[in-house]
Structures are given as structure tokens and as C-alpha cells.
Amino acid sequence: MLMAHPTVLRNLLEQYAALQALDAENGSEEARRRMEDIAYTLCVSTGTADIDSALVAARHRLPGARPEDDSVLSV
């Protein structure tokens, strides 16, 4: 499996967090589509099947990550 560069993962995580903060899931069609696109890209980039797993996997692949830095509950 190809591994996404940590800079790409960090950027995707930041974009996803920003869209979550703006409640994009309940926003315009464009905002929902952008959030779905980023979620899909995170899943593909991390080899996972759902966004919660993708978020955890992406965070663990960032420089300085430790096993205790994340849990499925901290989305």
C-alpha cells in the first residue's frame, strides 16, 4: 500500500476538522460534498474503510505520534 506523506495527512486532518467545526454535514451541498471528499481521501490514504478509523490512522502516522495519542472516542 502506498503511504501518504505526513504533510498531506496533516493537511487533510486540518481540512476535515475545519469542516466539522463549521458543521458542514448540515450545511450546503457543496460543503457536504467537500467533507465527503476529504473523508474518502483520508480513508484511501490510510487504507481504512471508515472516517473514524482513518482519523486515528492518519494521526498515528504523523511525526511524533505515540500510541496513547488517540482513541476511537476522540474524533
N, C-alpha and C positions, 0 to 999 in steps of 0.2 A: 504494500500500500504506500502511496506517495504521502509524504508528511508535509503539511502546510508550514511555512516559515512562521516563527513566533510573532513577527511583526504583523503578518496577515491575520493571525488568530487574535492578537490583541485588538486590532482594528475592528474585526468582526464582533468581538465581545463588546467593545465600546459602542458600536452602532446598535447592537441588539439592546444593550442597557438603556441607551438614549430613547429608543423607540418604546421600550417598556415604560420608561418614566413618563413619556408623553401619552401613554395608554393607546398606542397605535392600533391595538387589536380592536378597539371600539371606535376608531377614527375613520377617516376617509378610505375609500377603496385603494387609493394609491399608497397610503400609509400601511394598511393591512398587507398589501401585496409586497411592499418593501420588507416588512417584518418577516413574512413568509419566505421571501427570497434569502434573507440573511440567515434565517433558521435552517433552511435547506443547505445553504453553503456551509454553515457550521457542521451540520451532520455529515456532509460529504467530506469535508476537510478533516474530520476526526474519525471517520469510519463508524459512526453511530447511527441509530435509527430514530432517535427522538431528541428533541431540543434539550431536555433536562440532562440527558447523558452527554450530549455534545458540549453543553456549557461546562460541565465538570471536566470532561476530557480536554477541552481547549485550555482551561485554566491550569490544568496539571502539566501541560506542555509548554507553559511559559517559563522563562528563566527564573530561577529562584523558587519555584513551586515546591511545596512539601506535601506529603500525603495527607496531613491533617489540615491543609488549607481549604478544603472543600468538603461538601457533603451534598447528597442529592437534595437535602432540605434547604440549602442556601442558594436559591435561584434568584 
